[in-house]
């Protein structure tokens, strides 16, 4: 493998599903050895490197944590990493060490103009954006960002597109309270399951939220995914909990609070990963032009169905797009892999976009 392939291999081989420290150490060490950038590691373990100066800043953004590996992806405590037919296999290849390696090399090699160029790798993305949120709370600020999550294969197989929006995810719980009684004396109690069912009927009647981003339509969704209630077959249940999964779109939320209007029902938000919408068509076009120059296919502006750290950055005021090597269905799988040719392509996209940026 060439340098970029070897770097990807090295990053993938470092276990980082329970503790990202070693992966962060490797990234920090490489940046200090290979660049003259200002490299810093914050208290959360995020790695941030800066080159150049100017009134406007662009960041190449990734994360170096991964989800737990499957049994096939482990050899003892070590990650199994294999190259076959031009693809690298192993936990974290697609999500997202291939794009992290491409960003690192592009950050080093790009000729920086009248702007500041950053490389950023966050911790805790797979835990809901822990690292990104901590960095933003501590004052991290950047004007523009290319987040290297997957965008390959959306408009056509093998084409690396540029996502100008993605959905978020709000997970919440409806908790219905009742009064327990013996099931032979129904009138003596208040059935929490019935109240929960009334609340579910409210959820089922909600229209899915919709939004438009740079001419692209996004439609959210709401689904009840779990229900739990009761303690015994002969006891009127006094409590019932309903899990609701909402895929959110920029600027809109489903009015789930209506379900709490049902007597005895409360609504609790457990997780709210924000959606992302690019607010600068010129920047989106700049990255798309770089993507077009890096491949024979015809990339397009697309939208992604799931949340990334771009949502947290956009929510804080950063103009974002998503562009990366991973293809739909690759991340988090037992045979996760990434095309080394597409990792190389992403390097060219990131470098070209950084050099076009002003």
C-alpha positions as CSV (number, residue, x, y, z in Angstrom):
1,X,0.0,0.0,0.0
2,X,1.0,3.6,-0.5
3,X,1.4,6.1,2.3
4,X,-2.3,6.9,2.5
5,X,-3.3,3.2,2.5
6,X,-0.7,2.5,5.2
7,X,-1.9,5.3,7.3
8,X,-5.5,4.1,7.0
9,X,-4.4,0.6,7.9
10,X,-2.5,1.9,10.9
11,X,-5.5,3.9,12.2
12,X,-7.9,1.0,11.7
13,X,-5.7,-1.4,13.6
14,X,-5.9,0.6,16.8
15,X,-8.8,-0.5,19.1
16,X,-10.9,2.5,19.8
17,X,-14.4,1.3,20.7
18,X,-13.9,1.6,24.5
19,X,-11.1,4.1,24.8
20,X,-10.0,6.4,22.0
21,X,-6.8,7.5,23.7
22,X,-4.4,5.3,21.6
23,X,-6.0,6.4,18.4
24,X,-5.8,10.0,19.4
25,X,-2.2,9.6,20.3
26,X,-1.4,8.1,16.9
27,X,-3.1,11.0,15.1
28,X,-1.5,13.6,17.3
29,X,1.9,12.1,16.8
30,X,1.6,11.9,13.1
31,X,0.5,15.5,12.8
32,X,3.4,16.7,14.9
33,X,5.9,14.7,12.9
34,X,4.5,15.3,9.4
35,X,3.3,19.0,9.6
36,X,4.4,22.3,11.1
37,X,0.9,22.9,12.3
38,X,-0.2,24.0,15.8
39,X,-1.4,20.7,17.2
40,X,-3.5,20.5,20.3
41,X,-5.3,17.9,22.3
42,X,-8.1,19.1,24.5
43,X,-9.3,17.6,27.8
44,X,-11.9,15.4,26.1
45,X,-9.2,13.9,23.8
46,X,-10.2,15.7,20.6
47,X,-7.3,16.4,18.2
48,X,-7.2,19.9,16.6
49,X,-4.5,21.1,14.3
50,X,-4.3,24.5,12.6
51,X,-2.3,25.9,9.6
52,X,-2.3,29.3,8.0
53,X,-4.1,32.4,9.1
54,X,-6.9,34.5,7.9
55,X,-10.3,35.9,8.7
56,X,-12.1,32.7,7.4
57,X,-11.5,29.1,8.5
58,X,-12.2,25.7,7.0
59,X,-12.0,22.5,8.9
60,X,-11.6,18.9,7.7
61,X,-13.5,17.0,10.3
62,X,-13.7,13.4,11.4
63,X,-13.8,11.2,14.5
64,X,-11.5,8.4,15.8
65,X,-13.9,6.3,17.9
66,X,-15.7,3.3,16.5
67,X,-18.6,1.1,17.4
68,X,-17.8,-2.3,19.1
69,X,-16.3,-4.8,16.7
70,X,-18.0,-8.1,15.7
71,X,-16.3,-11.3,16.8
72,X,-14.9,-11.8,13.3
73,X,-13.2,-8.4,13.5
74,X,-11.1,-9.4,16.6
75,X,-8.1,-11.6,17.1
76,X,-7.9,-11.7,20.9
77,X,-7.7,-8.0,21.9
78,X,-6.4,-6.9,18.5
79,X,-8.5,-5.7,15.5
80,X,-8.3,-7.8,12.4
81,X,-7.4,-5.7,9.3
82,X,-7.2,-7.2,5.8
83,X,-6.7,-5.9,2.3
84,X,-8.6,-7.7,-0.4
85,X,-9.4,-6.7,-4.0
86,X,-8.6,-3.0,-3.4
87,X,-10.6,-2.8,-0.2
88,X,-9.5,-2.6,3.4
89,X,-11.6,-4.6,5.8
90,X,-11.9,-4.0,9.5
91,X,-13.9,-2.2,12.2
92,X,-13.7,1.6,11.5
93,X,-12.5,1.3,7.9
94,X,-15.6,3.0,6.5
95,X,-16.7,4.8,9.7
96,X,-14.4,6.5,9.5
97,X,-10.7,6.0,9.6
98,X,-10.3,6.0,5.8
99,X,-11.7,9.6,5.6
100,X,-9.7,10.6,8.7
101,X,-6.4,9.4,7.0
102,X,-7.4,11.3,3.8
103,X,-8.1,14.4,5.8
104,X,-4.8,14.2,7.6
105,X,-2.8,13.9,4.4
106,X,-4.8,16.6,2.7
107,X,-4.3,18.9,5.7
108,X,-0.6,18.4,5.4
109,X,-0.3,18.8,1.7
110,X,-2.8,21.5,0.8
111,X,-1.3,24.9,-0.2
112,X,-3.2,27.2,2.2
113,X,-4.2,30.6,0.8
114,X,-5.7,33.5,2.7
115,X,-7.6,31.3,5.2
116,X,-7.0,29.1,8.2
117,X,-7.1,25.4,7.6
118,X,-7.9,23.0,10.4
119,X,-7.9,19.3,10.9
120,X,-10.2,18.0,13.6
121,X,-10.8,14.5,14.9
122,X,-13.4,14.2,17.6
123,X,-13.9,11.5,20.2
124,X,-17.3,10.1,21.1
125,X,-19.2,10.6,17.9
126,X,-20.7,7.1,18.2
127,X,-21.9,8.1,21.7
128,X,-24.0,11.1,20.4
129,X,-21.3,13.6,19.6
130,X,-19.7,13.7,23.0
131,X,-16.4,15.2,21.7
132,X,-17.9,17.7,19.4
133,X,-20.3,19.0,22.0
134,X,-17.5,19.3,24.6
135,X,-15.3,21.2,22.1
136,X,-18.1,23.6,21.2
137,X,-18.9,24.2,24.9
138,X,-15.3,25.0,25.4
139,X,-15.4,27.6,22.7
140,X,-14.3,25.8,19.5
141,X,-15.4,27.8,16.5
142,X,-14.9,27.4,12.8
143,X,-16.6,29.0,9.8
144,X,-16.8,26.1,7.3
145,X,-16.3,22.4,7.6
146,X,-16.1,19.3,5.4
147,X,-17.2,16.4,7.6
148,X,-15.8,13.1,6.2
149,X,-18.7,10.9,6.9
150,X,-19.9,8.6,4.1
151,X,-21.3,10.2,0.9
152,X,-20.2,7.6,-1.7
153,X,-22.8,5.8,-3.7
154,X,-25.8,8.0,-3.1
155,X,-26.5,9.4,-6.6
156,X,-24.9,6.4,-8.4
157,X,-22.8,3.4,-7.4
158,X,-19.2,4.3,-6.7
159,X,-19.7,8.1,-7.1
160,X,-18.6,10.2,-4.2
161,X,-21.2,12.9,-3.7
162,X,-21.5,15.9,-1.4
163,X,-24.3,15.9,1.2
164,X,-25.7,19.3,1.8
165,X,-28.1,18.1,4.5
166,X,-28.8,15.2,6.8
167,X,-31.5,14.2,9.2
168,X,-31.2,14.3,12.9
169,X,-32.5,11.8,15.5
170,X,-34.7,12.6,18.5
171,X,-35.4,9.7,20.7
172,X,-38.0,10.1,23.4
173,X,-40.2,8.2,25.8
174,X,-43.9,8.5,26.6
175,X,-44.6,7.4,30.2
176,X,-48.1,6.5,31.1
177,X,-49.1,6.4,34.7
178,X,-52.1,4.5,36.1
179,X,-53.2,2.8,39.3
180,X,-52.6,-0.9,39.9
181,X,-55.4,-3.3,40.9
182,X,-56.3,-6.9,40.6
183,X,-57.3,-7.8,37.1
184,X,-60.5,-9.3,38.3
185,X,-61.6,-5.9,39.5
186,X,-60.9,-3.7,36.5
187,X,-62.9,-0.7,37.8
188,X,-60.6,-0.5,40.9
189,X,-57.6,0.5,38.9
190,X,-56.5,2.8,36.0
191,X,-54.8,0.9,33.1
192,X,-51.6,2.6,32.1
193,X,-51.3,0.5,29.0
194,X,-54.6,1.9,27.8
195,X,-53.4,5.4,28.4
196,X,-50.2,4.6,26.5
197,X,-52.2,3.3,23.6
198,X,-54.2,6.5,23.5
199,X,-50.8,8.4,23.4
200,X,-49.6,6.1,20.6
201,X,-52.8,7.0,18.6
202,X,-51.8,10.6,18.9
203,X,-48.3,9.8,17.6
204,X,-49.7,7.8,14.7
205,X,-51.8,10.8,13.6
206,X,-48.8,13.2,13.5
207,X,-47.8,14.3,10.0
208,X,-44.1,13.8,9.2
209,X,-42.1,17.0,9.1
210,X,-40.6,18.2,5.8
211,X,-37.9,20.7,4.8
212,X,-36.1,22.0,1.7
213,X,-32.3,22.6,1.7
214,X,-30.7,24.1,-1.4
215,X,-33.5,22.6,-3.6
216,X,-33.4,19.2,-1.9
217,X,-36.4,17.8,-0.1
218,X,-36.2,16.0,3.2
219,X,-39.0,14.2,4.9
220,X,-38.7,13.2,8.5
221,X,-40.4,10.2,10.2
222,X,-41.9,9.2,13.5
223,X,-42.1,5.6,14.7
224,X,-43.0,3.9,17.9
225,X,-40.3,1.3,18.4
226,X,-40.7,-0.2,21.8
227,X,-43.4,-0.6,24.4
228,X,-43.1,-2.0,27.9
229,X,-45.7,-2.1,30.7
230,X,-47.2,-4.3,33.3
231,X,-45.8,-6.6,36.0
232,X,-48.0,-9.7,36.0
233,X,-50.8,-11.3,34.0
234,X,-53.4,-10.6,36.7
235,X,-52.5,-7.1,37.6
236,X,-53.8,-3.9,36.1
237,X,-50.6,-2.1,35.0
238,X,-49.7,1.1,36.7
239,X,-47.0,2.1,34.3
240,X,-46.3,1.8,30.6
241,X,-43.4,3.2,28.7
242,X,-43.3,3.8,24.9
243,X,-40.2,4.6,22.9
244,X,-40.5,7.0,20.0
245,X,-37.9,7.3,17.3
246,X,-38.1,10.6,15.3
247,X,-35.9,11.4,12.3
248,X,-35.8,15.2,12.3
249,X,-35.3,17.6,9.5
250,X,-33.7,21.1,9.5
251,X,-36.0,23.6,11.1
252,X,-38.8,21.3,12.0
253,X,-39.9,18.9,14.8
254,X,-42.9,16.7,15.0
255,X,-45.3,17.9,17.8
256,X,-44.8,14.9,20.0
257,X,-45.7,17.0,23.0
258,X,-49.3,16.5,22.0
259,X,-49.1,13.0,23.3
260,X,-48.6,14.3,26.8
261,X,-52.1,15.9,26.6
262,X,-53.4,12.4,27.2
263,X,-54.4,12.1,30.9
264,X,-51.6,10.5,32.9
265,X,-49.0,10.6,30.2
266,X,-45.7,12.5,30.3
267,X,-43.2,13.0,27.5
268,X,-39.4,12.8,28.0
269,X,-36.7,13.6,25.4
270,X,-33.8,11.2,25.8
271,X,-31.6,12.1,22.9
272,X,-31.7,14.9,20.3
273,X,-29.0,14.7,17.6
274,X,-29.5,17.8,15.4
275,X,-30.0,17.7,11.6
276,X,-27.7,19.6,9.3
277,X,-28.4,22.0,6.5
278,X,-25.8,23.8,4.5
279,X,-26.6,27.5,4.4
280,X,-24.1,28.5,1.7
281,X,-24.7,27.4,-1.8
282,X,-21.4,28.7,-3.0
283,X,-19.5,26.6,-0.5
284,X,-21.5,23.5,-1.4
285,X,-20.7,24.1,-5.1
286,X,-17.0,24.6,-4.3
287,X,-16.8,21.2,-2.7
288,X,-18.9,19.6,-5.5
289,X,-16.5,21.1,-8.1
290,X,-13.6,19.5,-6.2
291,X,-15.4,16.2,-6.1
292,X,-16.1,16.4,-9.8
293,X,-12.5,17.0,-10.6
294,X,-11.4,14.0,-8.5
295,X,-13.4,11.3,-10.3
296,X,-14.8,10.2,-13.6
297,X,-18.4,10.0,-12.3
298,X,-20.7,12.9,-12.0
299,X,-21.2,13.7,-8.3
300,X,-24.3,15.5,-7.1
301,X,-25.6,17.3,-4.0
302,X,-27.4,14.8,-2.0
303,X,-29.0,14.4,1.5
304,X,-28.1,11.8,4.1
305,X,-30.7,9.9,6.3
306,X,-28.8,9.9,9.6
307,X,-27.0,12.2,12.0
308,X,-23.3,13.1,12.1
309,X,-21.2,15.6,14.0
310,X,-22.0,18.0,11.2
311,X,-25.3,18.5,13.0
312,X,-23.6,19.8,16.2
313,X,-21.3,22.1,14.2
314,X,-24.1,23.5,12.1
315,X,-26.2,24.0,15.2
316,X,-23.4,26.2,16.5
317,X,-23.1,28.2,13.3
318,X,-20.6,26.4,11.2
319,X,-21.5,26.0,7.5
320,X,-21.1,22.3,6.7
321,X,-21.2,19.7,4.0
322,X,-20.5,16.0,4.3
323,X,-18.2,14.2,1.9
324,X,-16.5,10.9,2.6
325,X,-15.6,7.4,1.4
326,X,-18.1,5.2,3.2
327,X,-20.9,3.7,1.1
328,X,-24.5,3.1,2.3
329,X,-24.6,-0.2,4.3
330,X,-20.9,-0.4,5.1
331,X,-20.6,1.3,8.5
332,X,-21.1,-0.8,11.7
333,X,-21.3,-4.1,9.8
334,X,-19.4,-7.3,10.6
335,X,-17.6,-7.1,7.2
336,X,-17.1,-3.3,7.2
337,X,-14.7,-2.2,4.5
338,X,-13.7,0.8,2.4
339,X,-12.3,1.2,-1.1
340,X,-8.7,2.4,-1.0
341,X,-9.2,4.0,-4.3
342,X,-12.1,6.1,-2.9
343,X,-10.0,7.0,0.1
344,X,-7.4,8.3,-2.3
345,X,-10.2,10.2,-4.1
346,X,-11.3,11.8,-0.9
347,X,-7.8,13.0,-0.3
348,X,-7.9,14.7,-3.6
349,X,-11.3,16.2,-2.9
350,X,-10.3,17.6,0.5
351,X,-7.0,18.9,-0.8
352,X,-8.5,20.6,-3.8
353,X,-11.4,22.0,-1.8
354,X,-8.9,23.5,0.8
355,X,-6.9,25.0,-2.0
356,X,-10.0,26.5,-3.7
357,X,-11.3,27.9,-0.4
358,X,-10.8,31.6,0.3
